[in-house]
Structures are given as C-alpha cells and as structure tokens.
Amino acid sequence: MNKLFLRLVMLPSGLWQGMGADIEQLKAVLTVKLKMDDRKPLGFGKQRAQKKERKAGSFFSVFISFVMGCLYIMPLALFQDNVFALWAYYTTFVFILSFMLITDFSNVLFDPKDKFTLLHRPVNDSTLLLSRILHVFIYLLRIVLPMCLSGWIFVGLSMGWQYALLFPIPLLLMVFMVLFIVNGFYLLLLKFASPGRFKEIINAFQIVFSIIIFAMSYLMPRVLNHTMIDHLDLHSFGWVRYMPSYWLAACYSWFGATTVLAGTKMIGLLAIVVPLVCLWITVKYLSPQFAVRIGAVDAFESGEGTAKAKSGSSSRLYLKLAKLFNRTSAGQAGFVLTWLQTSRSRTFNMRVYPTFAYVPIYFVYLMTLSKQPLKEVWATIATGNKFLVLLYMSAFVMAQAINYVTSSDQYKAAWIYYASPVEKPGKVMDGAFKAVWVKYFLPYFCLISIFILSVWGPGKILDIILAMVNVTLFIATIIRFSFRAFPFSLMEQISNSGTKILKTFITLIIPTGLGFGHYMAIVFHLGWLKILFFILSSILLWLIWDSYSNTSWEDLKREET
Amino acid sequence: MEPIITIRHLSKQYTGKTVLNDINLDIYPGQVIGYIGPNGAGKSTTVKILTGVIQDFQGDITVAGKDLRKDVLEIKKIIGYVPELAELYDLLTPREYLTFVGKLYHLPDNVIEERSKRMLDSFGMLDSLDKRMDSFSKGMKQKILLSSSLLHNPSIVIFDEPLSGLDVNAVIMVKELLQVMKQEGKTIVYCSHVMDVVEKVSDRIVLIDKGQIVANATINELKKDDADTLEQIFARLTSTGDQGQRADEFASAFNNKTI
C-alpha cells in the first residue's frame, strides 16, 4: 500500500523539482517515514503481543473509518440538487479532516526526530517542507479512503457510473485543500511568532479550534434542520460559491450534474487552481528558512530560554494532595507523576481540554432536539430531568483523561517501575487515577453541580452525590477491566487498540444500568431507592477499587499478553 | 566469603533465538566486575534479568542470599541500575523526577530532598534542580539518571555505559565515585565498551560473547604478556577476523575517489 501511495505522490515529480525539491532525497525521506510509521514500536515490555494487537487494531480503525463514512453520506441523500448534496458532503468531510489535522499535524510537521536525522544533512528547505507535507498527505489518504468508500458507492448508485469515475479526483483535491489550509496557518505562525511562543499558540489554537469544529458539527444541523432543507430556496445560497467545498462539488457539473446556481462549471476550475496556487505560495514564500525556523524552535526548547518550573508554595499543592489521597509511597509517586506530566504534556492537554467544552455543547444539542425555540426550552428546563444527562456526561471528561494517562511519547521511561521495588503496581496506578480524579473530574463535576443547584434547586443534592459515585464507579470499572497499565507506559496504539475498546464497550453495561436505575428512581419519585442505589454503588465501587489498587505484577503480565 | 550474586545455568531465548546460553557466575561483595562483550553478546539482557526488568528466564539467580524469582522486590531494593539509554520523564524537573523515584523506593521526603540537592550539587547542577529536563543535554540527563539510580544508597550498583554523553569533568567525577563506592564495600557491575576505563576500574573482567562467558579472570590473569591491553584481549577472544584487514577493506570501498 505504501508503495502505491508513494508512487501517487511522486507522480508530479517535475512539479516538485520545479519548486526546488531534490527528487531523490524527497523520495528517500518519504520512503523512510512511511516505513517508520509501519514499524512503530510498542509499549515498554510488550514485544510479544505486537503483531496480534496491531493487526486487530488497524482492522478496527479501518472499520471505524468506514462506519464514520456511512454517517457522512446523509447530506447526499438530503438534497435533490446533486451539486448542493456534494457540497454538503464535502463540507462535512473538510471539517472532520481539518479537525484530525489540527490535532495530529504539528507532530508530523515538527517531528523532533528530524533534528538528529535530517536537519544536519544537506537537504534544502523545499525538500524538507515538501517531504513533511506529502507525508501528511499520505497519512490523510489512509484515513480518507475507507471513510469515503460508502460515499463513493452512493454517488455511483444514485448519480451514475461517470460520477463514480470522477469521485477520486475531487477527493484528492479536497485532501490537498485541507492540508494547505492547516499547513498555511502553521507556517505563517512559524514565520511571525517567536520560537518560544510558537508551540504555546499552536496548543491554544488547537484546543479552541477543535471545540469550534465540534460545536459546529453538532449544532449546525440543528440550525439547518429538515424542515428548512425541504423548503430551501437554493437560489438564496449564492454565498456557497466562496466555499472550497462547493468548488469541489462543482467539478461534477462538467459531467452534467445540474444545479440552480449559475457559473458552477467555471467555479469547478477553482478546485484545481487553488490547491496548486496554495502549493506554490507555500513552497515559494513559506518554505525558505523553514529548517532554520524549526531549528530555532528546537534550539529554544533545548537552550537557555526554557522557563523554570514553578516552585512556589501554591504549585506544591499537588504534593499535599498526593499525601492526602494516598497512604502508600508508591501511590504518592503515581499521583505526583500524573499530576505533573498531565500539566506539561502538550498532547495530553490537546486531547483532554476540548472534552470540557464537548459536554456543554452536547448538552445544548440534546436540549435542542425537541425543535422547540430555545427560549421555551430554557423556560421549561427546570421542570425536566435533563440535569441527569449533564451529570452523567461528566464521565466523558474523566474517561478521556484516564485513557490518555496510560500512553505517552516517553513510554520507554517506564523502565523505572520495572527496576524499582514496587510491590503492587496497582498502588502506582491507583495514585495516577486519583490524580486525574482530583485534578480534572472533581472541579468539573463541582461546576456542573453548581449549575444544576442554581437551575434545579438544592433538592438535587442527593442526585448529584449518587451521580458522582456512579460516574466514579463507571470509570473505575473501565480501568479495572480495560486499561490496567502504569501511567505513561504505553504507546498510543496499544492504549486505544480495538480489543480494548470492545472490552470497554461491554463493561459499560453495568454503570449504564446504574444510571438507568437512578433515572427510574427520579421518574417514580422513590427517594429511598436513590439511597439504596447509593449504598450499592458505593459497595461496588469499593470492591472494584480494592481490586484495581491491588493489581499485582502477575495481573499486569496477564494484561500484557 | 559468600558471593553476593550467584548465577547458575542462566539462559534466555527471544522468539527462538538464544541470547544467553548457560551463564554461570559468582560475584563477591565489594568487587567491581567489568562485564564486557561485543554488541548483541547478551550484556544488556543479563543486566535486565539481574535488575528484575526481565523475569522470564531459565536458570537460578540469588542476590544477597535471596532467590531472584521469589524475592524480586527485596532484591530490587538493594540494586541501583543505570540503564544504557537516558530514558526519563523529561517533562519533569530533576527535583520532581528524583522525588518520584525516591517514593518508589519508599524514601522519606526530607531524605529525598537532601540527597537530591547534594548529588546535583556535586555534578554542578544545583541551579538546574527546578528546570524542566526536556531542555537538558544528554550529559545532563545522564547525571540525573546516575543520581536517581544511587538515590536509595544501593549496595549493588549496575552501570550500563554510565559515561555515555558525560563531559570530561563528569567522567573523572564518576570514576572517582566508583572508587569511593568500592571503598564503601558496594558491589559494582560495570558494562561498557570503553575498555581503558573498564581496565582501570575493574577487579575482575567477565567477557561474554554470543551469550556465553568466554573469560572470567582478573586483568593480570588475562594478560598473556605485559604488552597486552584489555582491548587486545577483547579482540583476541571475540573477533572473527583481522580488524586491521577489515579497516583496509572498509577504506578501499571508496576506491580512492572523493565522492
């Protein structure tokens, strides 16, 4: 597969050469990067499970991509006008791909390994930049291909075989467009921001942008609901001409796809011209000094500029909390390590902080499902039981954080656990869990509780306490049965492998049952049932917790195999 | 005197390939053992087994009278291990990392604090105590790694290329440290490819090749004549051909062309 992708991206070799790239070097760099992608090692001491895990994991991710792709074909069925249908399809796709790129792209664009392998070699800026762009392009294609399969079949069946033949071309152009939108932003930032601020700005931007995209993908369809689409006057949608996703859809008009907007055939040309112009601008104006600037970012990180870590009394709060929540020394070690690593890991923050916003966004989405005007929804909110959804959704924040606590780029540093006299690995893992609970879940849950108490009144205090126990139980069940590993000891592929996701899914049944029980107790106004549930959940939590914190080396070994 | 480390019939296979083949070795308290061998000979595997990182092996190992299989935790408590690659959680500061490691060894906070400061001070790094290690050079990280491995005052210390990346002053300091630790009666297993250092610091040389011990003696016993160096002994016992001839062949690959 890699060879095929490589051939595809090397087809316009003349173009790359014209932009100043050294073709031989470009091909060599790409070949090596693709090989490295395939051979990424696994977590500390996990050699044996490697092949099986990877195969299952990659098949699962292809399957997930395919299923996600099936969801994106909805716009194709909604619109009568083919070009508009394709515009909606590409718009969804562009959003999703931008989201993926923003979360992952900077890691490829600023691959720290290049510092030792490429930056000191006679490789020019254009070659370096193009190699990185094309690497991401191939990475995107791998995700996009299974995702677009359902769309491709749908287009073939509903519009005709000639459209199915055309389908891959706008798709490739779309990937290019997305790539340049995100890449252009990064390079502009690299050109104008100081090296020290660069990564901070990117981090903040990544978090904010991913929240915006998530909010739009959920709330936009609420705004453009079915009734609106049915009575839509497409003539009043002239502004879509300015959207790159419309240019892509317009390519189909060359093969006879009809649309109400005039000049669509000409607009289609933009889909070809704009990516080329973007590419030219990128290589001509943004690539010079690319290596120098990346070097400056690296030098800043490895030089005098790095700030001292805070050492004041307020920043030592975690030490007090570590002692407060952990009786054992190993537990305190796990707590402190997790607290500090999660504060400083850019990747971790990028993945966890957006989930804080996802919960209220998803809540608003659920509130607006009824299609009532927002004012009416707000006026009647206190009479319903929707607060329960908000309480239980807080589990999402905790689940996301705990999921990423086990994985790290520095997974090899986990040798220290294996060489230290750690009696029960569970104690360290227990400390890590408590750190995430205290640092992320507790403050967030308190905020939600304050909101609920102010809207629904203090009568909901028992529900809040029960939900808190249930959510903690829910997460404890997940980590006990799925993610038993030392903090920051696994590579990402392992912690997110398909089998574990499946295992997690099965494990969800118990806590979901508890949540449903809670709901029933509210619906039938059975206060005593809530107290009973609280007692039962607390006992169950204690049992699972005890089992988790007593995880032995043998248990861990079994998990690894 | 009873040996502090006893290795009997130690073997280890990785996916069918034998990495260690019937290793038998006694190490006595206070000895400095130079554990040497070519790349892939099985040094790191032996070290990982001794430190309890790899627990899946054939044979018997006792450390300080305790069976490695049964009392791995007790054994880990008295061993300090400096791995070959300076892998550490470098988003932390040295103070934070050393506190974390100290906790894993159940050291009280005040002891960790005091030892961390004194160790870093001796490396001239006290002003870096609260700086994040991702900004550190390889040598600086190596100094932190050394400190973290000795923080719990182990009686057995296993060094795997401890001088890697260190500057000249730090190398001198570590060599001195080895002498001090030896005088204190600590047992040291020293793995390295830097033969002159091994020759200077070791009481006994254990040479391993293709998973088997090919020599186990003092440097004087290994020397055939006074002119022999450890490097020459190493080459004699492990090499499959004339290194000078190989160097000639390597150089001739360029065919006297500059490009």
Chai-1 contact restraints between the chains, C-beta under 6 A:
chainA,res_idxA,chainB,res_idxB,connection_type,confidence,min_distance_angstrom,max_distance_angstrom,comment,restraint_id
A,S302,B,S135,contact,1.0,0.0,6.0,A-B,restraint_1
A,T306,B,S135,contact,1.0,0.0,6.0,A-B,restraint_2
A,K308,B,D130,contact,1.0,0.0,6.0,A-B,restraint_3
A,K308,B,K131,contact,1.0,0.0,6.0,A-B,restraint_4
A,A309,B,T93,contact,1.0,0.0,6.0,A-B,restraint_5
A,A309,B,D130,contact,1.0,0.0,6.0,A-B,restraint_6
A,A309,B,R132,contact,1.0,0.0,6.0,A-B,restraint_7
A,S311,B,D130,contact,1.0,0.0,6.0,A-B,restraint_8
A,S329,B,K103,contact,1.0,0.0,6.0,A-B,restraint_9
A,S329,B,H106,contact,1.0,0.0,6.0,A-B,restraint_10
A,Q332,B,K103,contact,1.0,0.0,6.0,A-B,restraint_11
A,A333,B,F100,contact,1.0,0.0,6.0,A-B,restraint_12
A,A333,B,K103,contact,1.0,0.0,6.0,A-B,restraint_13
A,A333,B,L104,contact,1.0,0.0,6.0,A-B,restraint_14
A,V336,B,F100,contact,1.0,0.0,6.0,A-B,restraint_15
A,L337,B,F100,contact,1.0,0.0,6.0,A-B,restraint_16
A,L340,B,L92,contact,1.0,0.0,6.0,A-B,restraint_17
A,L340,B,E96,contact,1.0,0.0,6.0,A-B,restraint_18
A,Q341,B,L91,contact,1.0,0.0,6.0,A-B,restraint_19
A,R344,B,L91,contact,1.0,0.0,6.0,A-B,restraint_20
A,Q410,B,Y89,contact,1.0,0.0,6.0,A-B,restraint_21
A,K412,B,E87,contact,1.0,0.0,6.0,A-B,restraint_22
A,A413,B,E87,contact,1.0,0.0,6.0,A-B,restraint_23
A,A413,B,L88,contact,1.0,0.0,6.0,A-B,restraint_24
A,A413,B,Y89,contact,1.0,0.0,6.0,A-B,restraint_25
A,Y418,B,V53,contact,1.0,0.0,6.0,A-B,restraint_26
A,A419,B,T51,contact,1.0,0.0,6.0,A-B,restraint_27
A,A419,B,V53,contact,1.0,0.0,6.0,A-B,restraint_28
A,A419,B,Y81,contact,1.0,0.0,6.0,A-B,restraint_29
A,S420,B,L104,contact,1.0,0.0,6.0,A-B,restraint_30
A,P421,B,L73,contact,1.0,0.0,6.0,A-B,restraint_31
A,P421,B,K76,contact,1.0,0.0,6.0,A-B,restraint_32
A,P421,B,K77,contact,1.0,0.0,6.0,A-B,restraint_33
A,V422,B,L104,contact,1.0,0.0,6.0,A-B,restraint_34
A,E423,B,L73,contact,1.0,0.0,6.0,A-B,restraint_35
